[in-house]
Structures are given as C-alpha cells and as structure tokens.
C-alpha cells in the first residue's frame, strides 16, 4: 500500500506521476505566431541574432549602392550577381560543415581549383594519360592517390566517401573523363579524396586544422600550375560549363522550380505539424505554418516574376528565367539543410562542434564526424572550383587561390555561422555570399571609386560579423 501526502490524501506515487506530467507539459504545447515572435525576441536578447545582422547588412549595402549608381537595381545588374557570387556560396556551404566543428579548411579553394583544372585538362586533351594530358608522374600520383583515398575512407568508416572516390577512380582510369559531365563528376570525386586526407591529418593524427590546410593551400596551388603546364584552358567553349555560370532556366522551368521548392516546403511543414498533433507532441500551429509558407510563397513569386522578365541589353538576345547558378546554390543549400537538421549525422555534427569531448563520451564517433565534414568541405570546394572556372571562362593558373577562400569563409561567418563551432546553418553561406558579391558589383558601377575599396569594405563587414559573433556568445554565456 502506497504512502499518502498529509495535505491532500493523494498517494505519493500518483503525486509523483502528476509532477512528471507537469514537467513534460511543454512537449504537447502548440506554438502560435505570438509564441514564435516572442521566442525570436528571446533569442536576440540571449545573444543569438541568427541571420539578422547579415540580412540588415545586405539591405543597407543595397540602399547605399542604389544611391551610388542608378544601374544597381536594374534587372540586368541584379541578374549578374548569381554568376559573380555562386562559387563563393558553394565553397562557403562546404565550409559551414567544418566551421560547425570549430575547425577551418584553408585549402578548400585551391583544392577545388586543382580538381577543376584536372577536369578541364581531361576534356581539353581527350585523355589524361595521353601526350597532351597530365605528365606521367602526376597521372600515376592521381590514380594511386585515389586508391589510397578509398582505403583510408574505408578504414575511417567513411563508406560514402569511399564509394564517391571509387567512382572518380573508375572515371579516370577508363578515360571517361573525356566527356565533360563525367569530368566534372570526377572533379568532385577528387575533391572528396582530398577531404579524406584533410580529415585524417586533423582527426586521427591530431595536427591543427589551420596548419594542415594552410600547408595544403600552398601545395594544391602548385599542383594546379603543374596540371595546366603554365597555360590556362578556355572553358567557355563548352556550353554545359559556360551555362553553369551564365545560363538561365526557361520561363516554364523557372515557375516549375519555384512551385516545387515553395510547394515542397509548405507541404512538408504542414505534414510535420499534423503528424505532431496526431501524436500529441509539441508543434507549430497551423496558422504559424501557413504564415511562414505564405511569406516564402510571396517572396518566391515576386522573385520569379522579376527573373522571367527580359533583362538582356540586346533586343535580339533576350535573357529570361532564373539564373542557373542561383538554382544550383539553392538546391545545394536545401540538401545541406536536410543533412544537418533531419539526420542523425547532422545532430552528431552539431554535438561535436558544441563539445567534442562530451560527444565522444556520449558514444559519438568524433573521428568519423570530422572526416566526413572535411570530405564534404573539399567536395563542395571542387564544385566551387568548377563554378569559378565557369565564371572566369577559363581554368586559370591561380584558380581557387587569392581571395577565393577568404571570401568564402567570410561569407559563412557574415551569414551567421560561428567561428567557435556549434552554431550555423547552410543559409548563412548563401546570405553571406550575396553580401560579398554585392560589394564589388556595386563598386564596379562607379569607375571613379578605386577598386581597393572592395577589400576595405569586405574586411570591415567581416570584422563586424566576427564582433557580433563574439558579443552574442558572451551574452549567451551570461544568460
């Protein structure tokens, strides 16, 4: 027979059950629009501004440059921005995975440049192992290096990376890289192999990521020059490669893309809310779900209407449709968001970035998480290198070098990804890349403004973003 509380006469077992139910009462609450707004305000007060500073910075820069030149807000100029910033956004997306761990990858730009240069040479020469292809020693280093990458990936339990690298090895040894699309696939596979090397040296050997990737930054820059033998390769002759930066969807497919993205988001969020309600779990109210979906639909419709209008400067060559680089960046952002927010791997990545030792004690394979993050970073670096070559219309000797990596890191940080790890989203790289791309675009409309201002303004914006990150973390620690 159970004991009873003297005040109520209720058994202690029943009282304990009621207390437990009260403690978990939040698990069945329905979050309204006002609750969501108050929660957002609460985050701001506790030092989590999210993407707000970068969005405000984007708006301020747009206002300033619209005053600097009347051409800034023209359809033609706005349509050029995706081509100018897509490679920054894509490399930045890969860097988000590494930054979430509190690490850094300084080699992503030059690794991507070397991968893209190999792809360009493969298509241009028709045979990587031929007379006009890679030097014999470099070719066999590539073949053997990919095999070593496969073995290391299997040893480190990065099985998906092993499969990707194996695909690249097959494409190289069978000379299928003479076909442009397969050459671009091989470039991403080579980037993945580079990521395995980075991850091994950082996670297994224990060398600081800054040192490892700084050394490889220099190494891959030299490899690119060896690959190209001192001569850049024109990529504008290949329509597929050219259209990666300067192509557009047709009007019909632009609307299909918008409907699929917006409709998919609305349908998914509605299903999640209904499923949570059926299981009596915490959820967003239907009014909140529809409000978010309505705002996204409005933005999507407005942007698509603007994109499908003619923005060409030549009457005989109209340009309509959503720019291809914008489509690529948005699709990759969605895939990255799903990977980080809806998979066990993504949750483990955030946990490792928040506290690696606690994650290890909780049973998370920290080495595997770090290796896969570096693999993704280098793979995205390769995609960014391909996009950069398309933007420049050539695989140049300094492809991926210079400020490419710095701008990509700046894009992720300006967008809201923390340099200290544990906080950030893929959207940060997209927003930050827009900020980075707008600066030279706006300054270029006024030839009287010295180009040196681009570096000055970009540096100031990055410094402000880092300051916001540091201050917000300090406030979060106090709260």
C-alpha positions as CSV (number, residue, x, y, z in Angstrom):
1,X,0.0,0.0,0.0
2,X,1.5,3.4,-1.1
3,X,2.0,6.3,1.2
4,X,-0.3,9.4,1.1
5,X,0.5,13.0,1.3
6,X,-0.9,14.5,4.5
7,X,-2.3,17.7,2.8
8,X,-4.3,16.0,0.1
9,X,-4.6,12.4,0.9
10,X,-3.3,11.5,-2.6
11,X,-0.8,8.7,-2.8
12,X,2.8,9.8,-3.3
13,X,3.0,7.6,-6.4
14,X,0.1,9.5,-8.0
15,X,1.5,12.8,-6.9
16,X,4.9,11.9,-8.5
17,X,3.1,11.0,-11.7
18,X,1.3,14.3,-11.8
19,X,4.6,16.1,-11.2
20,X,6.2,14.3,-14.1
21,X,3.3,15.1,-16.3
22,X,3.7,18.7,-15.3
23,X,7.4,18.7,-16.0
24,X,6.8,17.4,-19.5
25,X,3.8,19.7,-20.2
26,X,5.8,21.7,-22.8
27,X,6.1,18.6,-25.0
28,X,2.4,18.9,-26.0
29,X,2.2,22.7,-26.5
30,X,1.2,24.3,-29.8
31,X,3.3,27.2,-30.7
32,X,1.3,30.2,-32.0
33,X,2.5,33.1,-34.1
34,X,2.9,35.3,-31.0
35,X,4.9,32.5,-29.3
36,X,7.2,32.2,-32.3
37,X,7.8,36.0,-32.3
38,X,8.4,36.1,-28.5
39,X,10.8,33.2,-28.9
40,X,12.7,35.1,-31.6
41,X,12.9,38.2,-29.4
42,X,14.2,36.0,-26.6
43,X,16.9,34.6,-28.8
44,X,18.0,38.1,-29.7
45,X,18.2,39.1,-26.0
46,X,20.2,36.0,-25.1
47,X,22.8,36.6,-27.8
48,X,21.6,34.5,-30.8
49,X,20.8,37.0,-33.6
50,X,20.9,34.3,-36.3
51,X,21.0,35.7,-39.8
52,X,19.5,39.1,-38.8
53,X,22.8,41.1,-38.9
54,X,23.7,39.8,-42.4
55,X,20.2,40.5,-43.7
56,X,20.3,44.0,-42.4
57,X,23.8,44.5,-43.9
58,X,22.5,43.2,-47.2
59,X,19.7,45.7,-47.1
60,X,22.0,48.6,-46.1
61,X,24.5,47.8,-48.9
62,X,21.7,47.6,-51.4
63,X,20.4,51.0,-50.3
64,X,23.9,52.6,-50.5
65,X,24.8,51.2,-53.9
66,X,21.4,52.1,-55.3
67,X,22.3,55.7,-54.4
68,X,25.8,55.3,-55.8
69,X,24.5,54.2,-59.2
70,X,21.1,54.1,-60.8
71,X,22.1,50.9,-62.6
72,X,22.5,48.9,-59.4
73,X,18.8,47.9,-59.1
74,X,18.3,47.2,-62.8
75,X,17.2,43.7,-63.9
76,X,20.4,43.3,-65.9
77,X,22.7,44.0,-63.0
78,X,20.8,42.0,-60.4
79,X,20.8,39.1,-62.8
80,X,24.6,39.2,-62.9
81,X,25.0,38.8,-59.2
82,X,24.4,35.0,-59.0
83,X,27.2,34.3,-61.5
84,X,29.5,36.6,-59.6
85,X,28.8,35.0,-56.2
86,X,27.8,31.4,-56.8
87,X,31.3,29.9,-56.4
88,X,31.6,31.8,-53.1
89,X,28.3,30.5,-51.9
90,X,29.1,26.9,-52.8
91,X,32.6,26.8,-51.2
92,X,31.0,28.6,-48.2
93,X,28.4,25.9,-47.9
94,X,31.1,23.3,-47.6
95,X,33.0,25.4,-45.0
96,X,29.9,25.6,-42.9
97,X,30.3,21.9,-42.0
98,X,33.9,22.4,-40.9
99,X,33.2,25.7,-39.1
100,X,30.4,23.9,-37.1
101,X,33.1,21.8,-35.6
102,X,35.2,24.8,-34.7
103,X,37.7,23.9,-37.3
104,X,38.9,25.6,-40.5
105,X,39.8,24.5,-44.0
106,X,42.1,27.0,-45.8
107,X,42.7,24.6,-48.7
108,X,39.2,24.3,-49.9
109,X,39.7,27.0,-52.6
110,X,43.0,25.7,-54.1
111,X,41.9,22.1,-53.7
112,X,38.8,22.9,-55.7
113,X,40.9,24.8,-58.2
114,X,43.2,21.8,-58.7
115,X,40.2,19.4,-59.1
116,X,38.6,21.7,-61.7
117,X,41.9,22.1,-63.6
118,X,42.2,18.3,-63.9
119,X,38.6,18.2,-65.3
120,X,39.4,21.0,-67.8
121,X,42.6,19.2,-68.9
122,X,40.8,15.9,-69.3
123,X,38.1,17.4,-71.6
124,X,40.6,19.6,-73.5
125,X,43.2,16.8,-74.1
126,X,40.7,13.9,-74.5
127,X,43.0,11.7,-72.5
128,X,44.5,12.4,-69.1
129,X,47.2,9.8,-69.8
130,X,47.8,10.9,-73.3
131,X,50.5,13.1,-74.8
132,X,48.6,16.3,-74.1
133,X,47.3,15.2,-70.7
134,X,48.9,15.0,-67.3
135,X,52.6,14.4,-67.0
136,X,53.2,10.7,-66.5
137,X,54.3,11.1,-62.9
138,X,51.4,13.3,-62.0
139,X,48.9,11.0,-63.7
140,X,50.0,8.0,-61.6
141,X,50.1,10.0,-58.5
142,X,46.4,10.8,-59.2
143,X,45.5,7.2,-59.8
144,X,47.4,5.8,-56.8
145,X,46.3,8.7,-54.6
146,X,42.6,7.9,-55.4
147,X,43.2,4.3,-54.4
148,X,44.8,5.4,-51.1
149,X,41.9,7.7,-50.6
150,X,39.5,4.8,-51.0
151,X,41.4,2.7,-48.5
152,X,41.6,5.5,-46.0
153,X,37.9,6.2,-46.3
154,X,37.1,2.6,-45.6
155,X,39.5,2.5,-42.6
156,X,37.9,5.7,-41.2
157,X,34.4,4.3,-41.8
158,X,33.6,7.0,-44.2
159,X,32.0,4.5,-46.6
160,X,30.0,7.0,-48.6
161,X,33.2,8.9,-49.3
162,X,34.9,5.6,-50.4
163,X,32.1,5.0,-52.9
164,X,32.4,8.5,-54.3
165,X,36.2,8.3,-54.6
166,X,35.9,4.9,-56.3
167,X,33.6,6.4,-58.9
168,X,36.3,9.0,-59.6
169,X,39.0,6.4,-59.9
170,X,36.9,4.4,-62.4
171,X,36.3,7.6,-64.5
172,X,40.0,8.4,-64.5
173,X,41.4,5.0,-65.4
174,X,38.8,4.3,-68.1
175,X,39.3,7.8,-69.6
176,X,35.6,8.6,-69.3
177,X,36.7,12.0,-68.2
178,X,36.9,13.0,-71.8
179,X,33.2,13.6,-71.6
180,X,32.5,17.0,-69.9
181,X,29.8,15.9,-67.5
182,X,31.8,12.9,-66.3
183,X,34.9,15.1,-66.0
184,X,33.0,17.4,-63.7
185,X,31.8,14.4,-61.6
186,X,35.4,13.2,-61.4
187,X,36.5,16.7,-60.1
188,X,34.0,16.3,-57.2
189,X,35.3,12.8,-56.5
190,X,38.9,14.1,-56.5
191,X,37.9,16.8,-54.1
192,X,36.4,14.1,-51.8
193,X,39.7,12.3,-51.7
194,X,41.4,15.5,-50.7
195,X,38.9,15.8,-47.9
196,X,39.7,12.4,-46.6
197,X,43.4,13.4,-46.4
198,X,42.5,16.6,-44.5
199,X,40.2,14.7,-42.1
200,X,42.8,12.0,-41.4
201,X,45.5,14.5,-40.6
202,X,43.2,16.6,-38.4
203,X,41.1,13.9,-36.7
204,X,43.5,11.0,-36.5
205,X,47.0,12.4,-36.5
206,X,45.9,15.4,-34.4
207,X,47.6,18.2,-36.4
208,X,45.7,21.5,-36.0
209,X,43.4,22.1,-39.0
210,X,44.8,25.6,-39.5
211,X,48.3,24.2,-40.1
212,X,47.2,21.2,-42.2
213,X,45.0,23.2,-44.6
214,X,47.4,26.1,-44.8
215,X,50.2,23.7,-46.0
216,X,47.8,22.1,-48.5
217,X,46.6,25.5,-49.6
218,X,50.1,26.1,-51.0
219,X,50.5,22.6,-52.2
220,X,47.4,22.4,-54.3
221,X,48.1,25.8,-55.8
222,X,51.4,24.3,-57.1
223,X,49.6,21.2,-58.3
224,X,47.2,23.4,-60.4
225,X,50.1,25.0,-62.1
226,X,51.7,21.6,-62.9
227,X,48.3,20.3,-64.3
228,X,47.9,23.3,-66.6
229,X,51.6,23.4,-67.6
230,X,51.6,27.1,-67.4
231,X,48.7,27.6,-69.9
232,X,45.1,28.3,-68.9
233,X,42.3,26.3,-70.5
234,X,39.3,28.1,-72.0
235,X,36.0,26.7,-70.6
236,X,33.6,29.0,-72.4
237,X,33.8,26.7,-75.5
238,X,31.8,24.1,-73.6
239,X,28.2,25.1,-73.4
240,X,27.5,23.0,-70.3
241,X,30.3,24.5,-68.4
242,X,29.5,28.0,-69.6
243,X,25.9,27.7,-68.6
244,X,26.8,26.7,-65.1
245,X,27.6,30.4,-64.5
246,X,25.7,32.3,-67.3
247,X,22.8,30.0,-68.2
248,X,19.1,30.6,-67.2
249,X,16.1,28.3,-66.8
250,X,13.4,28.8,-69.3
251,X,10.3,30.8,-68.1
252,X,8.3,27.5,-67.8
253,X,11.0,25.7,-65.8
254,X,11.6,28.8,-63.6
255,X,8.0,28.6,-62.5
256,X,8.3,24.8,-62.0
257,X,11.3,25.3,-59.9
258,X,9.6,27.9,-57.7
259,X,6.5,25.8,-57.3
260,X,8.5,22.7,-56.4
261,X,10.6,24.5,-53.8
262,X,7.8,26.6,-52.2
263,X,5.2,23.9,-52.5
264,X,7.5,21.2,-51.1
265,X,8.4,23.4,-48.1
266,X,4.7,24.2,-47.4
267,X,3.6,20.6,-47.8
268,X,6.4,19.3,-45.6
269,X,5.8,21.7,-42.8
270,X,2.0,21.0,-42.8
271,X,2.6,17.3,-42.7
272,X,5.1,17.7,-39.8
273,X,2.5,19.8,-37.8
274,X,-0.3,17.4,-38.4
275,X,1.8,14.4,-37.5
276,X,2.9,16.0,-34.3
277,X,-0.6,16.9,-33.4
278,X,-1.8,13.4,-34.0
279,X,0.9,12.1,-31.7
280,X,0.2,14.9,-29.2
281,X,3.7,16.4,-29.4
282,X,5.0,20.0,-29.4
283,X,4.3,21.6,-32.8
284,X,3.8,24.8,-34.7
285,X,0.2,25.9,-35.0
286,X,-1.3,25.7,-38.5
287,X,-1.6,29.5,-38.6
288,X,2.2,29.8,-38.0
289,X,2.9,27.1,-40.6
290,X,0.7,28.9,-43.2
291,X,2.2,32.3,-42.4
292,X,5.7,31.1,-43.0
293,X,4.6,29.3,-46.2
294,X,2.7,32.4,-47.3
295,X,5.8,34.7,-46.8
296,X,8.0,32.2,-48.7
297,X,5.5,31.9,-51.5
298,X,5.2,35.7,-51.8
299,X,9.0,36.1,-52.0
300,X,9.3,33.3,-54.4
301,X,6.6,34.6,-56.7
302,X,8.0,38.1,-56.7
303,X,11.5,37.0,-57.5
304,X,10.3,34.6,-60.2
305,X,8.2,37.3,-61.8
306,X,11.2,39.6,-61.9
307,X,13.5,36.8,-63.1
308,X,11.3,35.9,-66.0
309,X,11.2,39.4,-67.4
310,X,13.7,40.2,-70.1
311,X,16.9,41.6,-68.6
312,X,19.0,41.4,-71.8
313,X,20.7,44.5,-73.2
314,X,20.5,43.3,-76.8
315,X,17.0,43.2,-78.3
316,X,17.8,40.2,-80.4
317,X,19.1,38.2,-77.5
318,X,16.6,38.3,-74.6
319,X,17.6,36.9,-71.3
320,X,14.8,35.5,-69.1
321,X,14.5,32.9,-66.3
322,X,16.1,32.2,-63.0
323,X,19.9,32.1,-63.4
324,X,21.3,28.6,-63.3
325,X,24.0,29.4,-60.6
326,X,21.2,30.6,-58.3
327,X,19.3,27.3,-58.9
328,X,22.4,25.3,-58.1
329,X,23.2,27.2,-54.9
330,X,19.6,26.9,-53.7
331,X,19.4,23.2,-54.4
332,X,22.6,22.6,-52.6
333,X,21.5,24.7,-49.6
334,X,18.3,22.7,-49.3
335,X,20.3,19.4,-49.4
336,X,22.7,20.6,-46.8
337,X,19.9,21.8,-44.6
338,X,18.2,18.4,-44.7
339,X,21.5,16.7,-43.9
340,X,22.2,18.9,-40.9
341,X,18.7,19.2,-39.4
342,X,17.0,15.9,-40.3
343,X,19.7,13.2,-40.0
344,X,21.5,11.6,-37.1
345,X,24.8,12.6,-38.7
346,X,23.8,16.2,-38.6
347,X,22.8,16.1,-35.0
348,X,26.1,14.5,-34.2
349,X,27.9,17.2,-36.1
350,X,26.3,19.9,-34.0
351,X,27.0,18.0,-30.8
352,X,30.7,17.5,-31.7
353,X,31.0,21.2,-32.5
354,X,29.4,22.2,-29.3
355,X,31.6,19.9,-27.1
356,X,33.8,17.2,-28.8
357,X,34.7,15.5,-25.5
358,X,31.1,15.3,-24.3
359,X,30.1,14.0,-27.7
360,X,32.8,11.3,-27.5
361,X,31.6,10.3,-24.1
362,X,28.0,10.1,-25.4
363,X,29.2,7.5,-27.9
364,X,29.5,9.6,-31.0
365,X,32.4,8.7,-33.3
366,X,34.1,12.1,-33.3
367,X,36.8,11.0,-35.8
368,X,34.2,9.8,-38.3
369,X,32.2,13.1,-38.0
370,X,35.3,15.2,-38.5
371,X,36.5,13.2,-41.5
372,X,33.1,13.4,-43.2
373,X,32.8,17.1,-42.6
374,X,36.2,17.7,-44.3
375,X,35.2,15.4,-47.1
376,X,32.1,17.5,-47.8
377,X,34.0,20.7,-47.5
378,X,36.6,19.6,-50.1
379,X,33.8,18.2,-52.4
380,X,32.0,21.5,-52.2
381,X,35.3,23.2,-52.8
382,X,35.6,21.2,-56.1
383,X,32.1,22.2,-57.1
384,X,33.0,25.8,-56.3
385,X,36.2,25.5,-58.4
386,X,34.1,24.3,-61.3
387,X,31.7,27.3,-60.9
388,X,34.7,29.7,-60.6
389,X,36.2,28.4,-63.8
390,X,32.8,28.9,-65.5
391,X,32.6,32.4,-64.1
392,X,36.1,33.3,-65.3
393,X,35.5,31.4,-68.6
394,X,38.8,29.5,-68.0
395,X,40.7,27.2,-65.7
396,X,43.5,29.7,-64.9
397,X,46.8,29.1,-63.2
398,X,45.6,30.7,-60.0
399,X,42.2,29.0,-60.0
400,X,40.9,29.0,-56.4
401,X,43.8,31.0,-55.0
402,X,44.0,34.6,-53.9
403,X,40.9,35.8,-52.0
404,X,38.6,33.0,-53.1
405,X,38.9,31.1,-49.8
406,X,38.9,34.2,-47.7
407,X,35.7,35.4,-49.3
408,X,34.1,32.0,-48.8
409,X,35.0,31.9,-45.1
410,X,33.8,35.5,-44.8
411,X,30.5,34.5,-46.5
412,X,29.8,31.8,-43.9
413,X,30.8,34.0,-40.9
414,X,29.0,37.1,-42.2
415,X,25.9,35.0,-42.7
416,X,25.9,33.9,-39.1
417,X,28.0,30.7,-38.7
418,X,30.1,30.9,-35.6
419,X,33.9,30.6,-35.8
420,X,33.7,28.8,-32.4
421,X,31.7,25.9,-33.6
422,X,28.3,24.5,-32.8
423,X,26.1,27.3,-34.4
424,X,25.3,27.9,-38.0
425,X,23.1,26.9,-40.9
426,X,23.6,26.4,-44.7
427,X,21.5,29.5,-45.4
428,X,24.3,31.6,-43.8
429,X,26.7,30.9,-46.7
430,X,24.1,32.0,-49.2
431,X,23.2,35.2,-47.5
432,X,26.9,36.0,-46.8
433,X,27.8,35.3,-50.4
434,X,25.2,37.8,-51.5
435,X,26.8,40.4,-49.2
436,X,30.3,39.5,-50.6
437,X,29.2,39.6,-54.2
438,X,27.2,42.8,-53.9
439,X,30.3,44.8,-52.7
440,X,32.4,44.5,-55.9
441,X,29.3,44.6,-58.1
442,X,28.1,47.9,-56.6
443,X,31.6,49.5,-56.6
444,X,32.2,48.4,-60.2
445,X,29.3,50.6,-61.3
446,X,31.2,53.7,-60.4
447,X,34.6,53.6,-62.2
448,X,35.6,56.7,-60.2
449,X,35.7,54.6,-57.0
450,X,39.1,52.9,-56.5
451,X,38.9,49.1,-56.5
452,X,40.9,49.0,-53.3
453,X,37.7,49.9,-51.5
454,X,36.4,46.4,-52.2
455,X,38.9,44.8,-49.8
456,X,38.5,47.6,-47.2
457,X,34.7,47.3,-47.1
458,X,34.7,43.4,-47.2
459,X,37.2,43.4,-44.3
460,X,35.1,45.8,-42.2
461,X,32.0,43.8,-42.8
462,X,33.8,40.6,-41.8
463,X,35.1,42.3,-38.7
464,X,31.7,43.4,-37.7
465,X,30.3,39.9,-38.2
466,X,33.0,38.4,-36.0
467,X,32.4,41.0,-33.4
468,X,28.6,40.2,-33.4
469,X,29.5,36.5,-33.0
470,X,31.8,37.2,-30.1
471,X,29.4,39.5,-28.3
472,X,26.5,37.2,-28.8
473,X,28.4,34.3,-27.4
474,X,29.4,36.3,-24.3
475,X,25.7,37.3,-23.8
476,X,24.6,33.7,-24.2
477,X,27.1,32.6,-21.6
478,X,25.8,35.2,-19.1
479,X,22.2,34.3,-19.6
